[in-house]
């Protein structure tokens, strides 16, 4: 089948006579990054909140050895671990072995590419939750998530999310997570010191951090070293790339951060044409009829571009379905799931189809933009000459953002 995603190699965006290694990395532009969280146990996240509450009740109703077995201890966490609460979360800090209270309120997270889940934000359950990300996750924050590198695979190299992302990649090689802001409230952009001034001298105006992220989303390409983001000093090309990137970001954020909910042009929108069964067991696509078969249910119209859309070479729609229907070992907390397919999953599926169709069209524009990127390049060599590289060490470390007390283990307060 024909690929519909832009699939551009670093060589395609290198100016004539310039080595691909001289094309800036996203790491050069947004120096503070955090590894993806490691939850340590799959049952702490689920596509719906009700499942998490049922799992919590099953865990806390068990005692002794049964609770230990359900918990699944690791080197980082056991039911007897003393752990501080996650920043901004009101959860218990006593030993989980003694816990019998109500379920923590689940929070929405971004789960891999174009998927969302609910998470139990209880630090006692999570091996490596990355508290530094939780401290800056607020209504202003946007996270840039690098995708794993897969040679010759179709798909975007860089995605953005409003919820805190888990950084999972279909490639199995999670990339770094880069918050746009280093402090809550949209303060202190995560931008290399001196970069916007250098670009401003070439463009005639100093770009905002949001514009830099939009540009990166529009032009980023994968490489073994990480996302490469070709820069330009051409004002017209920069403006075109930022405008395109803003549209891509708005679609990926799905109405968050003041944007519009995604809608297909011309009044087209996918509908459920035949009701989904109690529990669909297969997903299939009819290109001729533009119909997505969800078990015995039917959704249409579904553009071929949405069905074919890939990240790291993996189709997104089948992956989304598989994550909701894969079996689990009986007797485990992962096996606790809804008795029937929830209506909210169907609504999420309809929106995902719309998002992927819109992104496929924007990817064609991204490919056309990539063909123009040789104009007035700003290379890594230029960044070094201007003193933007190497970064000062502080730019790679989290900012000190603690302006309130955080609860530590056993109800004590942690001070940073």
Secondary structure, DSSP 8 states (H G I E B T S, - for coil): ----S----GGGGS-TT--GGGS-BHHHHS---B---B-SSGGGEESSHHHHHHHHHHHHH--HHHHHHHHT--SS--TT------TT-----S-GGG--S-----EEEE-STT-EEEE---GGG-SB--HHHHHH-STT--EEEE----TT--S-SEEEESSEE----TTS----EEESEEETTTEEE---TTHHHHHHHHHSS---HHHHHHHHHHH-B--TTS-B--EE--HHHHHHHHHHHHHHHHHHHTTGGG------GGG---EEEE---SS---EEEETTTTEEEETTEEEE---HHHHH-EETTEEHHHHHHHHHH----TTSGGG---SS--HHHHHHHHHHHHHHHHHHHHHHHHHHHHTTTTTTEE-HHHHHHTT-SS--GGGGS------S-EE-GGG-EE--
